[in-house]
Amino acid sequence: MTTVYFNGNYLPQDEVRVSPEDRGFVFGDGVYEVIRSYQGQLFALDAHLARMRSGVCELAINGADVDALGDVSAELIKRNHLTAGDATVYLQITRGTAPRAHFFPDPPVPPTVYAQAGRFTPKGDPAKGIATITVPDIRWARCDIKTVQLLPNCLANQRARASGAQEALFVRDGVVLEGSHSSLFFVFGEEVRTAPKNNYILPSITRDIVLDLCRTAGIPAREAPVFTHELPRATESFLAGTTVEVMPIVRIDGWGLGDGKPGPVTRRLQELFRARTPKARG
Ligand SMILES: Cc1ncc(COP(=O)(O)O)c(C=O)c1O
């Protein structure tokens, strides 16, 4: 029986009742976070809560106590016996329940706050890497907000799956930006490069960690656009994200990178990343 958190209470998941008039259900009017837990320790919790705070602020969703969700997350890990091994916590805040209207509820209604924790089994083999495809970026122009409106991401990832790949890489105006649920890095010889933070990518927490690892390890790294026409010159590529950690990309659109195996810079960053997370894996 999974215990979840819903609007101030801990309860069995199947007792949660979300109204069909919830604006998350009707409009995708809400934000979410996915936080990794290693051996019961929430990884980069403060950064995730800060991004969520900024998301509710951008969308002007009022009345949600984002700070309290740190303790809620820890409590869910305990109540669901997830203190050993890998787990994830999912947090979601929507604008709340009100009769359907495009303008915000007036008078305002309390937001809907939901959180759940579950065992996490990583997908893809980090020693072998994964195949990817490129897809046109059909998302809106505020990809920097982590909203629950993920249909373009789902369509893109499904397209990757259907073609035998594991992740889709969004391309807008010739720039390869990020994955459907991951940030994206390339290596050109010695130099690591990733798209700069702007409204067209999510400010990924793992991306920040990887850039910091590069800085501390003396690996040259640059935040600058990577154009599709540059891909044939890329020697390595990898995804970074809460669920994928540092995952080598060995194929893009059927074309193999380097010798088709994870390259030395990626492997080094995988090691450094692992060393930053609580090491003992259950
Ligand atoms: C579109 C997108 N980019 C990047 C990421 C990686 O972000 P983070 O490192 O914060 O998990 C995600 C994670 O869900 C995502 O959905």
Ligand as a Chemical Component Dictionary entry (heavy atoms), coordinates in Angstrom:
data_LIG
# 
_chem_comp.id                   LIG 
_chem_comp.type                 NON-POLYMER 
_chem_comp.pdbx_formal_charge   0 
_chem_comp.three_letter_code    LIG 
# 
loop_
_chem_comp_atom.comp_id 
_chem_comp_atom.atom_id 
_chem_comp_atom.alt_atom_id 
_chem_comp_atom.type_symbol 
_chem_comp_atom.charge 
_chem_comp_atom.model_Cartn_x 
_chem_comp_atom.model_Cartn_y 
_chem_comp_atom.model_Cartn_z 
_chem_comp_atom.pdbx_ordinal 
LIG C1 C1 C 0 12.854 18.781 -20.482 1  
LIG C2 C2 C 0 13.807 18.392 -19.408 2  
LIG N1 N1 N 0 15.083 18.809 -19.480 3  
LIG C3 C3 C 0 15.997 18.459 -18.543 4  
LIG C4 C4 C 0 15.637 17.668 -17.455 5  
LIG C5 C5 C 0 16.669 17.307 -16.416 6  
LIG O1 O1 O 0 16.456 18.113 -15.294 7  
LIG P1 P1 P 0 17.011 17.689 -13.867 8  
LIG O2 O2 O 0 18.478 17.538 -14.006 9  
LIG O3 O3 O 0 16.665 18.835 -12.989 10 
LIG O4 O4 O 0 16.329 16.422 -13.510 11 
LIG C6 C6 C 0 14.317 17.236 -17.324 12 
LIG C7 C7 C 0 13.925 16.422 -16.174 13 
LIG O5 O5 O 0 12.794 16.037 -16.027 14 
LIG C8 C8 C 0 13.376 17.611 -18.315 15 
LIG O6 O6 O 0 12.101 17.218 -18.247 16 
# 
loop_
_chem_comp_bond.comp_id 
_chem_comp_bond.atom_id_1 
_chem_comp_bond.atom_id_2 
_chem_comp_bond.value_order 
_chem_comp_bond.pdbx_ordinal 
LIG C1 C2 SING 1  
LIG C2 N1 SING 2  
LIG C2 C8 DOUB 3  
LIG N1 C3 DOUB 4  
LIG C3 C4 SING 5  
LIG C4 C5 SING 6  
LIG C4 C6 DOUB 7  
LIG C5 O1 SING 8  
LIG O1 P1 SING 9  
LIG P1 O2 DOUB 10 
LIG P1 O3 SING 11 
LIG P1 O4 SING 12 
LIG C6 C7 SING 13 
LIG C6 C8 SING 14 
LIG C7 O5 DOUB 15 
LIG C8 O6 SING 16 
# 
